[in-house]
Amino acid sequence: MSDTILDDNASSLSIPTDIARHMLDLDEDDDLEVFSKETTEGSSFNASMPTSPGSMINQYKFEEEEEDIDTKDIFVLVDNPESHVTAIETYITYRVVTKTTRSEFDSSEFEVRRRYQDFLWLKTRLEEANPTLIVHPLPEKFVMKGMVERFNEDFLEKRRRALNRFLNRIADHPIFSSTEDFKIFLTADVGALTSHKKLGPGFLSRMGESVRGLAATVRGVRNRPEEFTAMQEYVEAFGQKISSVDKVTQRIVREQKEYLEDLKECAPTYTLWSNSEEELAEPLRGMASCLERCYQETEEQVKELNDNLNPTLHEYVLCTETLKTVLRRRDNIQAEFEAKTEALLAKHADRESDSKVLSLAWDNLVGRSPEEAKQQKQQKLEGEIMEIREDLNKMEDRLELANNALKSDWTRWKKVMRTDLRSAFMDTAEKNVNCYEKCLAVWESFLLSQRTDAEGTQVSDSS
């Protein structure tokens, strides 16, 4: 169910031609936000490998086998974006088609329409339920206020591809794909989805979680396990490198597009020149033909960068922020555990302390004997200690689950990341090789024809 197989479906768009008159309705709607455009392991090359670019591509083998498609039991496709214009807003919906053999689904095929905020809701729900699992990022928010030129098929196709990748990451995840929220997202009609959304945690509950998270962040973690410190350092280094490569690749694409515009204008110039230069007419037309062919091949090369490498790189730029957030959540859980442990120690210290002079003096004033007051205090402390211990046991279990979940998902994420990047690099390399080989063949053919003509002219002149 790859994007390339079903791209034809995505081209059938129902977009109003005169979109400018609806721009006042856009404002802050999440559905009209676009994927922002501004933002190693050792090499496998060996000197003994064949030097032909084509042969190098053919000999390269992935270290990890591709997933057998026969083992998949759920397939999801996002396609067919449509514009909806109402009195108060303009938004985009996307068709989500699901095919599955899973027994928990009532049917084998489903088709629903979803808008961006529905995808955002799904992501938020998965994060709330699984704070230390890695939820793949959605395309960035970018409000389209006043930017009519970006509300076009190119934007919609990029957004569709990004949303399609997001849902397929969820479908491939062993935990996320089995959640009730994911099932509801794929199968429920608009009314049922809206009702299900209301069952989630309320505003006050989410605010309470945010406050506790902020407090834990302020306290910090005293004894973070080394493996999570190593993860943090890896993410920082990975983020810096992938961000740099992403920015450079975007700059290359912009420069290549400018080069393409110049190349496109060059061929007609040679053709016009050939009309007024009879002696050079043939080589001038040959130059025009070569430039036209090279323009076509270079256009395909740039399209590969723009449609494949660029989105993959930028996707993992966003992933680094997701990973940092997940690591902070894990630290917050540990910080809460450490704070509760300190509270328990403080209560134990109070129980063991015999210096209650001020308290006992007050107890005498109100008519209670020191021994009675001390006993009551001890009973109160015992109750508080027991309550804290129960909370501490729950927090310890939660911390252990969070650590194990993150360690497992971290291993899985790195495997997927390396496969994705390696595939994108290989696709780009293959496209570059094809482009350069075809351009080389075009120019070599031109040289051969000109040399043959030059030799024929010399023979004619000598006779």
Summary of the structure (lengths in Angstrom):
residues: 463
radius of gyration: 31.9
end to end distance: 67.1
largest distance: 138.4
contacts: 1242
relative contact order: 0.09
helix: 69%
strand: 7%
